[in-house]
Amino acid sequence: MKTHLNSIIIAIAIVVTAATFSNAFRNRNKAANSISVTGLGSKDFISDLIVWSGSFIKKSENLKDAYAALDKDRENIKNYLLSKGIKADNIVFSAIDIDKEFDDVYDNSGNKTKSVFTGYRLRQSVQIESGEVDKVENISRQVSELINSGIEFYSDKPQYYYTKLAELKIEMIAEATKDANTRAMKIAENAGSNVGRLKNADMGVFQIVAQNSSEGYSWGGSFNTSSKRKTATITVKLEYETE
């Protein structure tokens, strides 16, 4: 009886083992009968939105005088921008930052003895956000006109954006998918087979870099804002069955 039972167990084990190897063989063949390809979508475009900002400063021992001087500079800056064709709605002034400034006093041995109050330092920023990219860009380059008028003005570099990224991304995905499909058909043709149904599709990282630059790509995605002319890229990985 025991011998008979052992024979049954061995037989079952053989069947299970055979089934396992059979499934593994079929799965291996199934994986082998597929093509994985990566397609690229790329578009050059010009930014249609610019954001430019700068800041101006006034100093005085008297806070009231510092405020009055800053108000005068703010009005002059606003009038200057309006005269250049910037719309009032596109000009935004920030809240005023106030700092107390001190000079340290040292003795003959180089030891600090006290700090002497020297006045107030007031700083305010102005930002322009506009679709008139070329106009604002030119103004940012003429900032010396404000400085020459006696305003202590510090200009930041313009930042460039594109308001139609969603539509652009859809176009690029379509282009990358078409590119991947073409590659798959070429590979299948060279291998003497045909492209079957699509098994899997994965989208890669969306990148925006400056045109004609050596700017590097990032695994997390690059998003250039310092250049007006940009290049966007995206990859799509497709896996097809072969017939």
C-alpha positions as CSV (number, residue, x, y, z in Angstrom):
1,M,0.0,0.0,0.0
2,K,2.8,2.4,0.9
3,T,4.6,1.5,-2.3
4,H,1.5,2.2,-4.3
5,L,1.1,5.6,-2.6
6,N,4.7,6.6,-3.3
7,S,4.2,5.7,-7.0
8,I,1.1,8.0,-7.1
9,I,3.0,10.9,-5.5
10,I,5.9,10.4,-7.9
11,A,3.6,10.4,-10.9
12,I,1.9,13.6,-9.8
13,A,5.2,15.2,-9.3
14,I,6.3,14.3,-12.8
15,V,3.0,15.7,-14.2
16,V,3.4,19.0,-12.3
17,T,7.1,19.3,-13.3
18,A,6.2,18.7,-16.9
19,A,3.4,21.3,-16.8
20,T,5.8,23.8,-15.2
21,F,8.5,23.4,-17.8
22,S,5.8,23.5,-20.6
23,N,4.5,26.8,-19.3
24,A,8.0,28.2,-18.9
25,F,8.8,27.2,-22.5
26,R,5.6,28.8,-23.8
27,N,6.2,32.0,-21.8
28,R,9.8,32.1,-23.1
29,N,8.6,31.8,-26.6
30,K,5.9,34.3,-26.0
31,A,8.5,36.9,-24.7
32,A,10.8,36.1,-27.6
33,N,8.0,36.7,-30.1
34,S,7.8,40.4,-29.4
35,I,9.5,43.6,-30.4
36,S,10.3,46.5,-28.1
37,V,11.1,49.9,-29.8
38,T,11.6,53.5,-28.6
39,G,10.3,56.4,-30.7
40,L,11.3,60.0,-30.4
41,G,9.1,63.1,-30.8
42,S,10.8,66.5,-31.1
43,K,9.6,70.0,-31.7
44,D,11.3,73.4,-31.9
45,F,9.2,76.4,-30.7
46,I,9.5,80.0,-29.7
47,S,8.3,81.1,-26.3
48,D,5.1,83.2,-26.3
49,L,5.2,84.5,-22.7
50,I,7.9,86.5,-20.9
51,V,8.3,87.2,-17.2
52,W,10.8,90.0,-16.3
53,S,11.5,91.4,-12.9
54,G,13.8,93.9,-11.2
55,S,14.2,95.6,-7.9
56,F,15.0,99.1,-6.7
57,I,16.4,100.4,-3.4
58,K,16.4,103.5,-1.3
59,K,18.3,104.2,1.9
60,S,17.8,106.9,4.5
61,E,18.4,107.5,8.2
62,N,14.8,108.6,8.4
63,L,12.1,105.9,7.5
64,K,9.6,108.5,6.3
65,D,12.2,110.0,3.9
66,A,13.1,106.5,2.6
67,Y,9.4,105.8,1.9
68,A,9.0,109.0,0.1
69,A,12.1,108.5,-2.1
70,L,11.0,104.9,-2.9
71,D,7.5,106.1,-3.8
72,K,9.0,108.6,-6.2
73,D,11.2,105.9,-7.8
74,R,8.2,103.6,-8.1
75,E,6.2,106.2,-9.9
76,N,9.1,107.0,-12.3
77,I,9.6,103.3,-13.1
78,K,5.9,102.9,-13.8
79,N,5.8,105.9,-16.1
80,Y,9.0,104.7,-17.9
81,L,7.4,101.2,-18.5
82,L,4.2,102.8,-19.7
83,S,6.1,105.0,-22.1
84,K,7.7,101.9,-23.6
85,G,4.3,100.5,-24.4
86,I,3.8,98.1,-21.4
87,K,0.2,97.8,-20.3
88,A,-0.6,98.9,-16.8
89,D,-2.2,95.5,-16.1
90,N,1.1,93.8,-16.8
91,I,3.0,95.8,-14.2
92,V,3.0,94.4,-10.7
93,F,4.8,95.9,-7.7
94,S,5.6,93.8,-4.7
95,A,5.3,94.7,-1.0
96,I,8.2,96.8,0.4
97,D,10.9,95.0,2.3
98,I,12.5,97.1,5.2
99,D,15.8,96.4,6.8
100,K,17.7,98.3,9.5
101,E,21.4,98.7,8.7
102,F,24.3,98.9,11.2
103,D,28.0,99.5,11.0
104,D,30.2,97.6,13.4
105,V,32.8,99.6,15.4
106,Y,36.1,98.0,16.5
107,D,38.8,99.0,18.9
108,N,42.5,99.2,18.2
109,S,42.8,95.5,19.0
110,G,40.3,94.5,16.4
111,N,37.6,93.7,18.9
112,K,34.0,94.7,18.1
113,T,32.8,97.2,20.6
114,K,29.4,98.2,19.3
115,S,27.1,98.4,16.3
116,V,25.9,101.9,15.1
117,F,22.6,102.3,13.3
118,T,23.2,103.9,9.9
119,G,19.7,104.0,8.5
120,Y,16.9,102.1,6.8
121,R,17.1,100.2,3.6
122,L,13.9,99.8,1.6
123,R,13.6,97.4,-1.3
124,Q,10.7,96.8,-3.7
125,S,10.4,94.6,-6.8
126,V,8.5,95.1,-10.0
127,Q,7.4,92.2,-12.4
128,I,6.2,92.3,-15.9
129,E,4.3,89.3,-17.4
130,S,3.4,89.7,-21.0
131,G,2.8,88.0,-24.3
132,E,4.7,90.8,-26.1
133,V,8.0,88.9,-25.7
134,D,10.2,90.9,-28.0
135,K,9.1,94.2,-26.6
136,V,9.7,93.3,-22.9
137,E,13.0,91.6,-23.9
138,N,14.2,94.9,-25.4
139,I,13.2,96.9,-22.4
140,S,15.1,94.5,-20.1
141,R,18.2,95.4,-22.2
142,Q,17.7,99.1,-21.8
143,V,17.5,99.1,-18.1
144,S,20.6,101.5,-18.0
145,E,18.2,104.3,-18.8
146,L,16.6,103.9,-15.4
147,I,20.0,103.8,-13.7
148,N,21.1,106.9,-15.5
149,S,18.0,108.7,-14.2
150,G,19.3,108.2,-10.7
151,I,17.3,105.0,-9.7
152,E,19.2,102.2,-8.0
153,F,17.7,99.5,-10.2
154,Y,18.7,95.8,-10.4
155,S,17.5,93.8,-13.3
156,D,16.9,90.0,-13.3
157,K,17.2,87.9,-16.5
158,P,14.0,87.4,-18.3
159,Q,12.2,84.0,-18.0
160,Y,10.6,82.5,-21.1
161,Y,7.5,80.2,-21.1
162,Y,5.1,78.6,-23.6
163,T,1.4,78.7,-23.0
164,K,0.5,75.9,-25.4
165,L,2.6,73.1,-23.9
166,A,-0.4,70.7,-23.5
167,E,-1.2,70.8,-27.2
168,L,2.5,70.6,-28.1
169,K,2.9,67.5,-25.9
170,I,0.0,65.7,-27.6
171,E,1.6,66.4,-31.0
172,M,4.9,65.1,-29.8
173,I,3.5,61.9,-28.4
174,A,1.8,61.2,-31.7
175,E,5.1,61.8,-33.5
176,A,7.0,59.6,-31.1
177,T,4.4,56.8,-31.4
178,K,4.5,57.0,-35.2
179,D,8.3,56.9,-35.1
180,A,8.3,53.8,-32.8
181,N,5.8,52.0,-35.0
182,T,7.9,52.6,-38.1
183,R,10.9,51.2,-36.3
184,A,9.0,48.1,-35.2
185,M,7.8,47.4,-38.8
186,K,11.3,47.8,-40.2
187,I,12.7,45.4,-37.6
188,A,10.0,42.9,-38.2
189,E,10.5,43.1,-42.0
190,N,14.2,42.5,-41.7
191,A,13.4,39.5,-39.4
192,G,10.9,38.1,-41.9
193,S,7.9,38.5,-39.6
194,N,5.0,41.0,-39.2
195,V,4.0,43.4,-36.4
196,G,1.1,42.1,-34.4
197,R,-1.0,43.7,-31.7
198,L,0.4,46.3,-29.3
199,K,1.2,44.7,-25.9
200,N,2.5,47.7,-23.9
201,A,3.2,51.4,-24.2
202,D,5.2,53.6,-21.9
203,M,5.9,57.3,-22.2
204,G,9.3,58.7,-21.4
205,V,10.4,61.9,-19.8
206,F,9.3,65.2,-21.3
207,Q,12.3,67.6,-21.8
208,I,12.6,71.2,-22.8
209,V,16.1,72.6,-23.5
210,A,17.5,75.6,-25.4
211,Q,17.8,75.2,-29.1
212,N,21.2,74.4,-30.6
213,S,22.8,74.1,-27.2
214,S,24.8,71.6,-25.3
215,E,22.3,71.7,-22.4
216,G,22.1,68.3,-20.7
217,Y,19.0,66.1,-20.3
218,S,17.8,65.0,-16.9
219,W,16.2,61.7,-15.8
220,G,13.7,63.9,-14.0
221,G,13.0,66.1,-17.0
222,S,14.6,69.5,-17.9
223,F,12.5,72.6,-18.2
224,N,14.5,75.5,-19.7
225,T,13.2,79.0,-18.9
226,S,16.3,81.1,-19.8
227,S,16.0,80.8,-23.6
228,K,13.4,82.2,-25.9
229,R,13.9,79.5,-28.5
230,K,13.5,76.0,-27.2
231,T,13.4,72.3,-28.3
232,A,11.1,69.9,-26.6
233,T,11.5,66.1,-26.8
234,I,9.7,63.1,-25.6
235,T,10.1,59.3,-26.0
236,V,7.6,56.6,-26.2
237,K,8.4,52.9,-25.7
238,L,6.2,50.4,-27.5
239,E,6.1,46.6,-27.3
240,Y,4.4,44.6,-30.1
241,E,3.7,41.0,-30.7
242,T,5.2,39.5,-33.8
243,E,3.4,37.2,-36.2
